[in-house]
Amino acid sequence: MQRFAQPIYIASGLRTPFGRGGGALADHDAITLAVPVAQAMAAKARPDLFVWGTVIPSLGWSNIGREIWLDAGLDPTVPSFSAVLACSTSMIAAWAAAGMLGGDKDLALVGGSEVMSNPPIGLKLDASKRIVKLFRTNPAEALAALQALTPNDLVLPIKGFANRITGRTMGDHMEETAKIWEISREAQDDWSLKSHQRAVAGWENGFFDDLVIPLPEIQRDANPRADTSAEKLAGLPVAFDKTSGKGTLTAGNSSPITDGAAACWVATEAGLKKLPVDTPHAELVDHEIAAVDHAVDGLLMAPSFAIPRLLARHGLRYEDIALWEIHEAFSAQVLANVAALEKPDWTRDRAGVAFDFGPFPWDRVNPNGGSVAIGHPFAATGARDLSQAVKELWALPGGSWAVVSVCADGGHGTVSLLRRP
């Protein structure tokens, strides 16, 4: 199957160091944190498109892509717009840009940014309508009404980052899925330990040096812990299911609240020629988006539907994929999705794919760590995953395949299929 009219490539980009929630980057917003990334990327090449996203909304802007581009002092004749799909935001931005390349547009700069430290506080609809009406008729009474607001009038981030329909956090939902798939606390902690060890090693061996631009406030990722251990992870209290006695998700095996921005390139062959000659790149051969009924299959299980459909279109078994870059919203989410992929009746009956995918190669997953260790600023994760995967794939032989998978709130999963030229 040929997804695009001409070959389309993802090329590794740049990102900020990812900061801990409430830490070094907490004084930024999603615009100011993205500006240095946009400037550093544009210093390498002038893009024909700029596509950006953020997940946590703000009343201060509507088209964050344009705001970032202009605040960065870059060429105002470059079209710049926004895309959003929860944790898949910057992967969707890459797909949107890919579909627009051709003609006089060969190169797109895409990405996302999130300052999770500063979720906005808003007014509930009734309070908003009341005060807006007063401002139209009696500004003095409107000011008095503002001063008299109570917590019941406010939309507060007290529940964490919850699904709007269910009112439950991602962790609440994942606890339920972990129980269904019998994902043990020990297995989750073991995967988390691997994620930290690999991310720390990636920093120590220089893997991240040309992917991350240091900022005045922080020079490297703050979340990976060199001093963590199986014993420390096992000693952490459960974070979500605190009442049943069967909770398994903790702060140690869940992705942390994180601030950060990340970008990558999307290019035609002509666009690649505009980039520095040593820029790692891979062909975006195909992509797949899936959506599930989260009440039936679980909020973060859509990748287990998208991956089989994507691979079967190309006759690829799991062992044919040399690199798996899987977003770690939670260790349990990675383990549950792969558990589903390993069940032939799941891929056949639930994903609708009658194909022998074979055993899953666990040793090829997230070789430089994932979101549990590196962090998960919602909109930045897709671009971080893509850039990291492309650089990892670049070190493998020509023709090697990679799968990049991101789960997203709302029961979505997005998966990109990459091939090393």
C-alpha positions as CSV (number, residue, x, y, z in Angstrom):
1,M,0.0,0.0,0.0
2,Q,1.3,3.5,-0.9
3,R,0.0,6.0,1.7
4,F,1.3,9.1,-0.1
5,A,1.6,10.2,-3.7
6,Q,5.4,10.6,-3.1
7,P,7.8,9.4,-0.5
8,I,7.4,11.3,2.8
9,Y,10.0,11.4,5.5
10,I,10.2,12.1,9.2
11,A,13.5,13.7,10.2
12,S,14.8,14.0,13.8
13,G,14.3,17.4,15.4
14,L,14.9,19.1,18.7
15,R,13.2,19.4,22.0
16,T,13.7,21.1,25.4
17,P,14.8,19.1,28.3
18,F,11.7,17.7,30.0
19,G,11.1,19.2,33.4
20,R,9.4,17.9,36.5
21,G,6.0,19.3,37.3
22,G,6.4,22.4,39.5
23,G,10.1,22.4,38.6
24,A,12.5,24.4,36.5
25,L,10.1,25.1,33.6
26,A,7.0,25.8,35.6
27,D,7.2,29.6,35.0
28,H,6.7,29.1,31.2
29,D,3.5,28.6,29.2
30,A,3.2,26.5,26.1
31,I,4.2,29.4,23.9
32,T,7.3,30.6,25.7
33,L,8.6,27.0,26.1
34,A,8.1,26.3,22.4
35,V,9.8,29.5,21.0
36,P,13.4,28.4,21.6
37,V,12.6,25.0,19.9
38,A,11.1,26.7,16.9
39,Q,14.0,29.1,16.6
40,A,16.6,26.4,16.8
41,M,14.8,24.3,14.2
42,A,14.3,27.2,11.9
43,A,18.0,28.0,12.2
44,K,18.7,24.7,10.4
45,A,16.1,25.3,7.6
46,R,13.2,27.4,6.6
47,P,10.1,25.3,6.6
48,D,7.2,25.7,4.2
49,L,4.7,24.9,7.0
50,F,4.6,25.1,10.8
51,V,2.1,22.9,12.6
52,W,2.0,22.8,16.4
53,G,-0.3,21.8,19.2
54,T,-1.0,21.9,22.9
55,V,-3.5,19.8,24.8
56,I,-4.3,21.9,27.9
57,P,-6.3,24.8,26.5
58,S,-5.8,28.5,27.3
59,L,-8.1,31.5,26.9
60,G,-5.1,33.5,25.9
61,W,-4.9,32.1,22.3
62,S,-6.7,29.9,19.8
63,N,-4.1,29.2,17.1
64,I,-1.0,28.4,19.2
65,G,1.0,27.5,16.1
66,R,0.8,31.0,14.8
67,E,1.5,32.6,18.1
68,I,4.7,30.6,18.6
69,W,5.9,31.3,15.1
70,L,5.4,35.0,15.4
71,D,6.7,35.3,18.9
72,A,9.8,33.5,17.7
73,G,10.4,36.3,15.3
74,L,10.3,34.0,12.3
75,D,9.2,34.6,8.7
76,P,5.6,35.6,8.9
77,T,4.9,34.3,5.4
78,V,5.2,30.7,6.6
79,P,1.7,29.3,7.1
80,S,1.4,28.2,10.8
81,F,-1.6,26.5,12.4
82,S,-2.6,24.1,15.2
83,A,-3.5,20.5,15.6
84,V,-4.7,18.6,18.7
85,L,-5.5,15.0,19.6
86,A,-4.6,14.6,23.3
87,C,-1.4,12.7,23.8
88,S,-1.1,12.0,20.0
89,T,-1.2,15.7,19.2
90,S,2.3,16.1,17.6
91,M,2.0,12.8,15.8
92,I,-1.3,14.0,14.3
93,A,0.5,17.3,13.4
94,A,3.1,15.3,11.5
95,W,0.4,13.4,9.6
96,A,-1.5,16.6,8.8
97,A,1.7,18.2,7.4
98,A,2.6,15.0,5.5
99,G,-0.7,15.2,3.6
100,M,-0.1,18.9,2.7
101,L,3.4,18.5,1.2
102,G,3.8,18.7,-2.5
103,G,3.9,21.4,-5.1
104,D,5.8,24.3,-3.6
105,K,5.8,22.9,-0.1
106,D,8.5,20.4,0.7
107,L,9.3,20.8,4.3
108,A,7.2,21.1,7.5
109,L,8.2,21.8,11.1
110,V,5.8,20.1,13.5
111,G,5.6,19.6,17.2
112,G,3.9,20.4,20.5
113,S,4.4,21.9,23.9
114,E,2.8,21.5,27.3
115,V,3.3,23.2,30.7
116,M,1.4,20.7,32.9
117,S,2.5,22.6,35.9
118,N,0.1,25.4,35.1
119,P,-3.3,24.1,34.2
120,P,-5.8,26.9,33.7
121,I,-8.6,27.7,36.1
122,G,-11.9,28.6,34.4
123,L,-15.5,29.4,35.2
124,K,-18.3,26.9,35.0
125,L,-20.8,27.8,32.3
126,D,-23.5,29.3,34.7
127,A,-21.0,31.5,36.4
128,S,-19.5,32.6,33.1
129,K,-22.9,33.5,31.6
130,R,-23.9,35.4,34.8
131,I,-20.7,37.5,34.9
132,V,-20.6,38.2,31.1
133,K,-24.2,39.4,31.2
134,L,-23.4,41.7,34.1
135,F,-20.4,43.2,32.3
136,R,-22.8,44.1,29.4
137,T,-25.3,45.7,31.7
138,N,-23.6,46.8,34.9
139,P,-19.8,46.5,35.0
140,A,-19.7,47.5,38.7
141,E,-21.9,44.6,39.7
142,A,-19.9,42.3,37.4
143,L,-16.7,43.2,39.4
144,A,-18.5,42.5,42.6
145,A,-19.7,39.2,41.3
146,L,-16.1,38.3,40.4
147,Q,-15.0,39.0,43.9
148,A,-17.8,36.9,45.3
149,L,-16.9,33.7,43.3
150,T,-16.7,30.5,45.2
151,P,-14.9,27.2,44.4
152,N,-18.3,25.9,43.2
153,D,-18.1,28.5,40.4
154,L,-14.7,27.4,39.2
155,V,-13.3,24.6,37.0
156,L,-10.4,23.5,39.1
157,P,-7.7,21.0,38.2
158,I,-8.2,19.2,41.5
159,K,-9.0,15.8,39.9
160,G,-5.9,15.8,37.9
161,F,-6.1,15.4,34.1
162,A,-9.4,13.6,33.9
163,N,-11.5,12.3,31.0
164,R,-14.4,14.8,30.7
165,I,-17.0,12.2,30.0
166,T,-16.1,9.8,32.8
167,G,-14.7,12.3,35.3
168,R,-11.9,9.8,36.0
169,T,-8.2,10.2,35.5
170,M,-6.1,8.2,33.1
171,G,-4.7,6.3,36.1
172,D,-8.1,5.4,37.3
173,H,-8.9,3.9,33.9
174,M,-5.6,2.2,33.7
175,E,-6.0,0.5,37.1
176,E,-9.2,-1.0,35.7
177,T,-7.4,-2.2,32.6
178,A,-4.5,-3.6,34.5
179,K,-6.8,-5.7,36.6
180,I,-8.6,-7.0,33.5
181,W,-5.3,-8.0,31.8
182,E,-3.8,-9.2,35.1
183,I,-0.8,-6.9,34.8
184,S,1.0,-7.3,38.1
185,R,2.7,-4.6,40.2
186,E,6.0,-6.4,39.8
187,A,5.8,-6.4,36.0
188,Q,5.0,-2.7,36.0
189,D,7.8,-1.8,38.3
190,D,10.2,-4.0,36.3
191,W,9.3,-2.2,33.1
192,S,9.6,1.2,34.8
193,L,13.1,0.3,36.1
194,K,14.1,-0.6,32.6
195,S,12.8,2.7,31.3
196,H,14.8,4.7,33.8
197,Q,17.9,2.7,33.3
198,R,17.7,3.1,29.5
199,A,17.0,6.8,29.7
200,V,19.9,7.4,32.1
201,A,22.2,5.4,29.9
202,G,21.0,7.3,26.8
203,W,22.0,10.6,28.5
204,E,25.3,9.1,29.7
205,N,26.3,7.8,26.3
206,G,25.4,11.0,24.4
207,F,22.3,9.7,22.6
208,F,20.3,12.7,23.5
209,D,22.9,15.4,23.0
210,D,21.8,16.4,19.5
211,L,18.1,15.9,20.2
212,V,17.8,18.3,23.2
213,I,18.6,22.0,23.4
214,P,19.7,23.2,26.9
215,L,17.7,26.0,28.4
216,P,18.9,28.5,31.0
217,E,16.7,26.8,33.6
218,I,17.6,23.2,32.8
219,Q,20.1,21.4,30.6
220,R,18.9,17.8,30.6
221,D,15.8,15.8,31.5
222,A,14.8,16.0,35.1
223,N,12.7,12.9,35.4
224,P,15.1,9.9,34.7
225,R,16.4,8.6,38.0
226,A,19.8,7.0,38.1
227,D,19.3,6.0,41.8
228,T,16.0,4.1,41.4
229,S,15.9,0.4,42.0
230,A,13.4,-2.4,42.2
231,E,13.3,-2.0,45.9
232,K,12.6,1.7,45.8
233,L,9.8,1.2,43.2
234,A,8.3,-1.6,45.2
235,G,8.2,0.6,48.3
236,L,6.0,3.4,46.7
237,P,2.4,3.6,47.7
238,V,-0.4,3.1,45.1
239,A,-1.5,6.4,43.4
240,F,-5.0,5.8,42.2
241,D,-6.8,2.7,43.6
242,K,-6.2,3.3,47.3
243,T,-9.2,1.5,48.6
244,S,-9.6,-1.9,47.1
245,G,-6.3,-3.3,48.3
246,K,-5.6,-4.4,44.7
247,G,-4.2,-1.2,43.3
248,T,-0.9,-1.5,41.3
249,L,-0.2,1.9,39.7
250,T,2.2,4.1,41.5
251,A,4.1,7.4,40.9
252,G,7.0,5.2,39.9
253,N,5.3,3.2,37.2
254,S,3.2,6.0,35.8
255,S,4.5,8.9,33.6
256,P,5.0,12.0,35.7
257,I,3.6,15.5,35.4
258,T,6.0,17.1,32.9
259,D,6.7,20.4,31.2
260,G,8.4,20.4,27.8
261,A,8.3,21.1,24.0
262,A,9.4,18.9,21.1
263,A,9.6,19.2,17.3
264,C,10.5,17.1,14.3
265,W,10.6,17.6,10.5
266,V,8.3,16.2,7.9
267,A,9.7,16.3,4.4
268,T,9.6,15.2,0.8
269,E,12.9,14.2,-0.9
270,A,13.3,17.8,-2.0
271,G,12.7,18.9,1.6
272,L,15.4,16.6,3.0
273,K,17.9,18.4,0.8
274,K,17.2,21.6,2.7
275,L,18.2,20.0,6.0
276,P,21.8,19.5,7.2
277,V,23.3,16.5,5.5
278,D,23.7,14.4,8.6
279,T,20.1,14.7,9.8
280,P,18.7,11.2,10.6
281,H,15.5,10.5,8.6
282,A,13.1,7.6,7.8
283,E,10.3,7.2,5.4
284,L,6.8,7.5,6.8
285,V,5.5,4.5,4.9
286,D,2.0,4.3,6.5
287,H,0.0,5.3,9.6
288,E,-3.1,4.1,11.4
289,I,-5.5,5.7,13.8
290,A,-7.9,3.6,15.9
291,A,-10.7,4.5,18.3
292,V,-12.4,2.2,20.8
293,D,-15.3,2.2,23.2
294,H,-13.4,2.8,26.4
295,A,-16.3,1.3,28.4
296,V,-15.6,-2.0,26.7
297,D,-12.0,-2.1,25.8
298,G,-10.3,0.4,28.1
299,L,-9.4,4.0,27.6
300,L,-5.8,3.4,26.5
301,M,-6.1,0.2,24.5
302,A,-6.6,1.5,21.0
303,P,-3.0,0.8,19.9
304,S,-3.7,-2.9,20.2
305,F,-6.3,-2.3,17.4
306,A,-4.2,0.0,15.3
307,I,-0.9,-1.9,15.3
308,P,-2.3,-5.2,13.8
309,R,-4.2,-3.4,11.1
310,L,-1.2,-1.3,10.1
311,L,1.2,-4.3,10.0
312,A,-1.2,-6.6,8.2
313,R,-1.6,-4.1,5.3
314,H,2.1,-4.6,4.6
315,G,2.4,-8.3,5.5
316,L,4.7,-7.6,8.4
317,R,5.1,-9.8,11.5
318,Y,6.2,-8.5,14.8
319,E,9.7,-9.9,14.3
320,D,10.0,-7.9,11.1
321,I,10.0,-4.7,13.1
322,A,13.5,-3.8,14.2
323,L,12.5,-1.0,16.6
324,W,9.3,-0.4,18.7
325,E,9.0,3.1,20.2
326,I,5.9,2.8,22.4
327,H,4.6,5.7,24.5
328,E,4.6,4.8,28.2
329,A,1.6,6.6,29.6
330,F,1.9,3.9,32.3
331,S,4.0,0.8,32.4
332,A,0.7,-1.1,32.7
333,Q,-0.5,0.4,29.4
334,V,2.5,-0.8,27.5
335,L,2.2,-4.3,29.1
336,A,-1.6,-4.6,28.5
337,N,-1.4,-3.5,24.9
338,V,1.4,-5.9,24.1
339,A,-0.5,-8.7,26.0
340,A,-3.4,-8.1,23.6
341,L,-1.1,-8.1,20.6
342,E,0.2,-11.5,21.7
343,K,-3.2,-13.0,21.7
344,P,-4.2,-14.3,18.2
345,D,-7.9,-14.3,19.1
346,W,-7.6,-10.6,20.1
347,T,-6.0,-9.5,16.9
348,R,-8.5,-11.6,14.9
349,D,-11.8,-11.0,16.8
350,R,-11.3,-7.6,18.3
351,A,-8.9,-5.9,15.8
352,G,-10.4,-7.8,12.9
353,V,-7.1,-9.0,11.5
354,A,-6.6,-12.6,10.6
355,F,-2.8,-12.7,10.3
356,D,-0.1,-14.7,12.1
357,F,2.0,-12.0,13.7
358,G,4.3,-14.3,15.7
359,P,6.0,-13.6,19.0
360,F,6.5,-10.1,20.2
361,P,10.2,-9.0,20.4
362,W,10.3,-7.3,23.8
363,D,14.1,-6.6,23.5
364,R,13.4,-4.1,20.7
365,V,11.2,-1.7,22.7
366,N,12.2,1.8,23.8
367,P,16.0,1.2,23.8
368,N,16.6,4.7,25.2
369,G,13.8,4.8,27.7
370,G,10.2,6.0,27.4
371,S,7.7,8.4,28.9
372,V,7.7,6.8,32.4
373,A,11.3,7.9,32.8
374,I,11.7,10.8,30.3
375,G,8.3,12.4,31.1
376,H,5.1,13.0,29.2
377,P,4.2,16.7,28.3
378,F,1.1,15.7,26.5
379,A,1.4,17.5,23.1
380,A,5.2,17.1,22.9
381,T,5.2,13.3,23.3
382,G,4.5,12.4,19.6
383,A,7.3,14.5,18.3
384,R,9.7,13.3,21.0
385,D,8.8,9.7,20.1
386,L,9.2,10.2,16.4
387,S,12.5,12.1,16.7
388,Q,13.9,9.5,19.1
389,A,12.7,6.6,16.9
390,V,14.2,8.1,13.7
391,K,17.6,8.5,15.4
392,E,17.5,5.0,16.8
393,L,16.4,3.6,13.4
394,W,19.2,5.6,11.7
395,A,21.8,3.4,13.5
396,L,20.3,0.2,12.0
397,P,20.8,-1.3,8.5
398,G,19.0,0.2,5.5
399,G,15.5,-1.2,5.1
400,S,14.9,-1.7,8.8
401,W,11.3,-1.0,10.0
402,A,10.1,0.9,13.1
403,V,6.7,1.2,14.7
404,V,6.0,4.3,16.8
405,S,2.8,4.0,18.9
406,V,1.0,6.5,21.1
407,C,-2.2,6.0,23.1
408,A,-4.4,9.0,23.7
409,D,-7.3,10.1,25.9
410,G,-10.8,9.4,24.5
411,G,-9.9,5.8,23.5
412,H,-7.6,6.7,20.6
413,G,-4.4,5.2,19.4
414,T,-2.1,6.5,16.6
415,V,0.7,4.4,15.1
416,S,3.3,5.3,12.5
417,L,5.2,2.8,10.3
418,L,8.8,4.0,9.5
419,R,11.5,2.5,7.3
420,R,15.2,3.3,7.2
421,P,16.3,4.3,3.7
